[in-house]
Amino acid sequence: MLAGCPFHDLRVKLCAAGLRPTRQRLALGWLLFAKGDRHLTAENLQEEAQASRVSISLATIYNSLHQFTQTGLLREIAVDGSRTYFDTNVTDHHHFLIEGANTLIDIPQVAVDLLRLPPAPTGKRIAQVEVIVRLRDTPLA
């Protein structure tokens, strides 16, 4: 494989994160990262894997997603404790959640004012702030 090849670049990305580029990780990484920044659930990824004829169990997908998250390749976003999304955009940003469609959309960083956060308790520091704004369709008048 040559430098500049997307498959080679994925192998390098996995190795740089400390992950061995196994066949399954490469297949999932290709599905995750080849389409740019996006938000997926494990179930979405399993559907894409099946559509691409990649045979991989849901348990393996969850394990891989958590490994990718722990090494900084993905960002995990828990919504209501019942649904977890994995974001390929690992920069600090916030989200709109479209209820009913269960779709996340990035909020531009400049659109959220975080200057008025409460102070952290003594001996603690704020590690990260995640804002999820829920959207619903407005009823027609």
N, C-alpha and C positions, 0 to 999 in steps of 0.2 A: 504494500500500500504506500502511496505517495503522500507527502505533506500537502495539505490543501484538500485532500479527499475527505468528505464528511465522515465516512466510516473510520478512517484513521484518526481524525480529529476527536471523534467520540471515544476511541480507545485511549487516547492521550488524556482526555478529560476525566475518564474513570480512573486511570492510573494516578493522575495528579491529585485526585480526591482520596487516594489510598484504597481504591476498590479494584479487585482483580477483574479484568474485562472478560467475564464468562459469556458464553453464548447467550444465556437468558438476559443478563444485564445489558449486553449490546443490543439485543432485540428490543428490550423495553426502552433503553436510552434512545434508540433510533425513533421509536414511536413517540416518545416524550418530547425530544428536542428538535426533531426535523421540521416541525411546523411552527417554530417560533414560540413566543411567550403565550402561555395559555394555562387554564385551570382545569384539572381533571380529577375525577374520583378514581379509586381503584377499579370500580366496576366499569367506568368509561374506558379505562385502559385495557381491561380484559376484553371488552367488545371490539376495540380496535385491533388487539392482538389476534382475536379469532377471525376478524375480517381480513387480516393480513396473513392468515394461515400460520400464525405463531402459536404453538401449543405450549401453554404455560398456565399453571393453576392460579387461582385467586390468592391463595396463601403465599405463593412465591411472589406474586405481584405486590402484595402488601409488604412482605419482607424487603423486597427490593426498593419500594418507595420509601420505607422507613430508613433504609441504609443510605439512599440518595439524600434524604432530608438530614440525617445525622452528619453527613460529610459536606453539607452546604450546597449540594447540587439542586435541591428543591426546597421549597418553603411549604410547610404544612399549615393549613387554615381550617380550624375546627369551627363548625357552625352548629350551634345548639347541642353539641355533644352527640348528635345523631348522624351528622354527615361531615366527612373530612375531605377537603380539596387539597390537591397538591399543585403548587404554582411553580412554573418554570422560571418565572421572574423573581429572583431572590433579593432584589433591591428593596429598600424600605418603601412601602407604599400601602395604600388602603384599598378597600373594595366596596362596591355596590353589590348587594345580593338581590336578584330579581326573584321574589317569592313566587311560588307556583312553577316557575320554569327552572328553579334551582340552578341559576346561572350567576357566576361571579364576573364582574367587570372591574377593571382597575380604575381607581380614582387617581387623577394626576396629583402628584405630591404637593403641589402648591395650593390645592383646593381645600386642604384640611388644616385648620389652625390648632396646633398643639402647644401653643404658648401658655395656656392656662391649665396645665396639668396640676393635680394636687401633689404636694411633696410626698416623697416616699417615706415610709416609716423609718425611724432611727435604725441605722445599721443595714439598711437596704438601699438598693439603687434600681431605678427603672431600667430594665434590660431591653424592652421592646414595647411599642404601643401598636395595637392593631385595631383599626376602626372598620366595622362592617356596617354600612348603611343599607337598611332593608327598603326595597322599592316594591310598590304594588301598583297595578293599573288603576287609574282614576276612573270612577264611574262617569259615563256620558251623561250630560245634563239633559 
